[in-house]
Amino acid sequence: MLPLEGIHILDLTRLLPGPFCTMLLGDLGAEVIKIEQPGTGDYIRQMFPGMYYATNRNKKSVVVDMKVDEGKQVIYKLAKHSDVVLESFRPGVVEKLKVGYEDLKRIKPDIIYGSVTGYGQTGPYRLRSGHDLNYLSSAGAMSVPAKVGQSPTRSGLPVSDLCASMFATVAVLTALIYRDKTGKGQYLDVSMSDSILSWMASRLGEYMLTGEEPAQEGWEHVAAANDVFETSDGKKLSIAAIEAHFWEGFCKAIDRQDLLSDFRFNTRENNQKPENKLLLSQLMQKELLKKTRVEWIALFEEYDVPVASVASPAEVMANPQFISRGMIAETFIPSLARAIKQISFPVIMSEMPRDVRTPPPALGEHTEEVLRNLGFDLESINSLRTKGVIS
């Protein structure tokens, strides 16, 4: 049995933050009804089709025009049978559509209603447009350097979107437990910038403690031996020889024990000096160009040095570690007439399977099924379809 079986999620979200959250809830057993607009549906289908198929399994797709009264009535009936509603429009939009929290609370008093937006429902930035880079910047993440001798750069991952998805998931699960104890639903205001700021606590700790801004090169996590390097075959690997015993193993592996006694690198105070960091980084890169990635990984594993390949997508999917843990799954997509890879729910639970129960749906695949379950007869469904309210 899955823990969220019997929980019904009405998903009004689009793109990534909301759909990733509702996929996780679906993985845990919830029934997720994904509402999509007529014609294009969730426009991530066209913008990033791979992302759509990666984040929309275990859902049912229903196409409804929420801008017309008959479409709203469909949403109201769905809300009456839902435990959770999630949306990701800019603040004020769902209220104009009359599908906001107060509207649906009148229909289902104990409804749990969550909004996932860039800056949240309150504050001077609430109506600002934005994307991942803007939220990372506002929360200070873009000021945190990642490599020796280089200015801060963004991750290729949509970090703010995924971070907010995780907090939204936690908030929904918490609200469900709270409702079980009190009988009360509630409103969840999830801000992508707030979510990133929460993660930033680990990097803002020194400033919060001392009130002093760190110099660009003074961030403690940026160290020459904690970086990515190129090897002789043009591949890349990561080294994280931060602790003294790992650094000793690294020096032995590259046959440069002389570095252990070099005054520029043999104490934390000295090796954190900007000029020494840069020099050591360059020295390490020169040494690592002497062998292939495979050769270095074998050698570093022998000396217990933290090392990993910088993996390409194909290498990730073939990684024996992920395969052995059941992280790489497959599901057949009828509309594509073929199977595709899926990344499994990332926690192994001894009493819960991690199966992909249903594949990402085709646009409007479940519209008729869901409306019939709500009590609509075939004549009513055909009438709504003819009017363009559903498809």
N, C-alpha and C positions, 0 to 999 in steps of 0.2 A: 504493500500500500504506500502511495506517495503522500507526504504530509499535508499538501494543500488540496487534495482531492475534495471536491464539494465547494471550493472557493471559486467564485466567478469574477473575472476581471473584465471591465469594459475599457478598452484601450483606444483612446482618441489621439494618441501620440503619433509623431512622424519622425523621419530621419533616424537618429541614433540613440540619444540618451533615454528616451522613453521606451522604444522598442527593445533595447538591450535589457532594461529592467523587467519588462513584461515577459521576455523570453526566459529569464531566470525564474520568474514566478511560474511560468508554464512548465519549465523543467522540474519544478518541485511539485507539480501535479495540478495547478490551478487551470481552470478553463479560461482561455483568453480569447475574447471576441475583439478582433482588430477592425476598427471602423476606418474605411477609406473613402475618399471623395470620388465621385463619378469621373470617368475618363482616365485620369492618370493614376488614381489611387495614391498611396504613399509615394511621393515623388523620388524617394530613394531607389525605387524600382528602376527608374531611368537613369538617374545620376550615377549611382554606384550599385549595379545589380548584384555584384558579389557580396557587398555589405548587406543587402536585403536578405539574400539567402543564408547569410551567416548569423542573422540576428532575429529571424522570424519563425523559427520552428515552433511546434506545439501551440499553434494559434489557428483561429478560424477567421477568414477574411469576409467581411460584410461591407458592401458598397452602399452608402447612404448619403444623400445630400442633406446635411444638417442646416442648410440655409433656408430651406422651405419648411412650412408648418408640418406637412405630412412626414417629412424626414425627422423633425424634432420629436414627433409622436413615437416614432420607432425607437429613438434614443431613450425617451422616457420609459418605454416598456422594458427596454434592456436594462436601464438603471434600476428599475423596480426589482429585477431579479439578479442584481449584481451586489457583490460585497465591496468591491473597490473600483473606482474610476480614476484613470490617469490621463492627463492632457499635457501638451507642451507648446501651446500657443503663446503669443506675447500677452502680457497682462492686459486684461480687459476684454479680450476677444471672446472667450467663452461666455462672459456675461452678456455681451451683445448678441450672441447666438442663442442665449437663454438655455445654455446647458452647463452653467457654472455650478459651483458648490451649493449655493443657496437654492438654485432651481431644482437640483436633484435631491437635495436634502428634504424638500417638501414631499417628494415622492417616496424616498427611502430614508427615514430619519437617522438610521444608524450607518449611513453610507460613509465609507472612507474615501476621500477625494484628494488626489495628489496632483500638484502642478509642478512641472519641471521646466524652469526658465533660466535665462542667462544670469540675471542679477536678482531674481526673486520678485515677490509681489509688492515689496515696500522699498523705500529708500530713493534717493535722487537719481539713481541709475536704472530704475525699474523698467523704463520704456526704451532704454538704449538698445539698438541693434547690436549684434555681436556674434562672434564665432570663437572656437577653441583658443586661438592665439590671444584674443582680447581678454578672455577670462584668466588665462595663464598670466598675462601681463598685469592685470589689475590686482591679482593676489600675490604678486611678487615672484612667481615661479620663473619668469623670464629674466630675472636678475641673478639667478643661481647658475654659476658656471659648471660645466660638466667635464671639461678637458683642460689639461695643463696648457697654458699659453694661448688659449682661445677664448673669445667672448662667449657669453651664454647663447645657446641655440635651443630651438624648440625640439621636442620629440616628434617623430613622424606619426606617433599614435595620437588620436583625438583624446588627449588625457582628460580634459575637463568633462567631455561627454561621458566617458566611461566612469570617471570618479563620481559624477552626479548620479549615474545609473546605480552604482553600488549603494550610495546613501539612500536613494529612493527605495531600493529593494529592502534595505534594513528598516527604513521608516514604515513601509507597508507591513512588513512582518510584525514590527513592534505594535503598530496600530491594530492589527488583527488580534494580537494577544490582549491588548488593552480593552478592545471591544468585548472579548470573551469574558473579561473580569468585571467590566462595568456596564456593558450593554450600550456604550456610547461610541458612535463613529467620530471622525474628526477630519480637519483639513490639514494637508501636508504641503508646506511651501518649500520646495527644493530648489536651491540656487546653485548653478554650476560654479559661479565664482566663490560662493561660500564654501562649497565642497572642496575646491582646490585650496582655499585658505586653510581649511582644516588639515589637509595633508601637509601644508607648508609649515605647520607648527614645528615639525622636526628640524627645519632649516632656520626658522625664526627664533629658535630657543635661545641662542646666544644673545641676540639683540634684546629679546624680552627680559633676559636676565641682567644684562649690563647696560642696555641703552646705547650701546656703541655700534655704529655701522661697520661691518667687516670690509676690509679692502677687497678689491676684485680678486686678488690672488690669495686672499687669506682664508678662504672657505676650507674648513678642515677636511671635508670629504674629497677635495680635489688633490690628488697625490699622483706622482709619476708612476708609482707601482699599482695604481688602481685605474686602469685605462684600457683602451683598445689599440691594438698594434697590427701592422701588416706583416705578412710572412713572405718568404721567397717565391711562393707560387701565386702571389697576388691575392691570397685569401686574408681574412682578418680573424683575430682571436682576442678575447678579453682576459686580462690578468688582474687579479685582486689580491696582490701580496701585501696586504696592509699591516698585519701583525708581524712582529719580529721573526717568529719561527717560519712564517710563510716567506718572508723576504730572504731569510737564510737559505731556504730550499730553492728559491728562484735563482739566487746567486750561484749555488752549487750546480743547478741544472744547466745554466749557460756557461759554466766553468769560469766564473768571474768572482771568486771568493775575495779578491782584492777590494771589491766594493764594500765588503762588510767592515773593513777598517778605514775606509776613506772618510776623512773627517767631514766632508761635505754632505755625506749621506748617512752617517752612522748614529745620529741622534734625531729624534723627531723635530727638535728645534732647528737643526741645521737643514734637514731635508725638506722642511716646509718653507724655507726661504725661496722667494720667487725665482731667483737666478739658479739656485740649485735644483729646484723642481724641473725647470726647463732643460737644464743640462742633462739631468738623469733621464728624463723622458726621451731626449734625442739619443742618448747612449743606449737605452733599452731598445729603441726602434732599430738602431744599427745592428745590434746583436740578433734581434729576432728576424732580420732579413737573411740570416745565414741558413735557415732551414724552412721546410714546408710546414704548413699548419698541422698536418697529421703527425709529422715528426716531433714538433714541439709539444703537442698535446700528450703524446705518449711519454715524453721525457718529463713534463711537468707533473703528470699523474704519478710517475715513479717517485718524485720528490714531494708529493702531496701539496702542490702549488695550486691554488684556486684558478682554474682556467676553463674556458668554454669557447667553442666556435661561435663566431658571429654568423648565425645561420641564415640562409636564404629561405624563402617560403617552401621550396621543394625539400630542403634539408630539415626544416621543422616537421613537415609531414612524415618524413622517413625516420625521425629521431626515435631510436629504440626505447629511450626513457619514457617519452610521451606515449608511445604505442603500448608499452608494457603496463602503463597505468590506465589504459582505456581512454586516453584523452582525445584520440583521433577516431572518430566514428564516421559512418557513411549512412546516407539516407537516399532513397530513390525519389526523384522529383517527376511525377507523371507529366507535368507540362513541358519538361525538358526531355523526357523519355530517357533519362539516364540518372545514375547515382552521383551524388556529390559528397565531398568531405564536410564534416561538421566537427567543431570543437566541443567536447562534452562539458557538462557542468563540472567545475574544477575541484570539487570536494568529494572524496570517496566516503560514503556513509555505509556503515555495516548493515543497516536495515533498509536501505533505499536503493533501488536500481537507478541507473543513469541513462535509460534508453531514450532515443528520439522517438516519441510516440507517433507524431505526425510531422510530415515535412512542411517547409514553408509553403503557404497556400498560394494558389493562383489568385489573381485579382477577382474578388467577388465570388470565390469558389463556394462559400458557405452561406451566401445571402438567403437563398430559399430555405435551406435547412433550418437556419436560426430563426427566420420569421415564422416558419411553420411551428417551431417549438414555442414561440410566443403566442400562438393562437391565430395567426393570420391564415385565412383560407386561400386556396389557389386563385380565386377570382380577385381577391384584394391584392395579392402579390403581383398578379399580372397587370392590374391597374396601376400600381406603384411603378412597375417597370416601364409601362407605356408612357407614364408621365415623366420618366427620367429621375424619379426620386431614389430608386434603387437600380442595381444592375448586377 
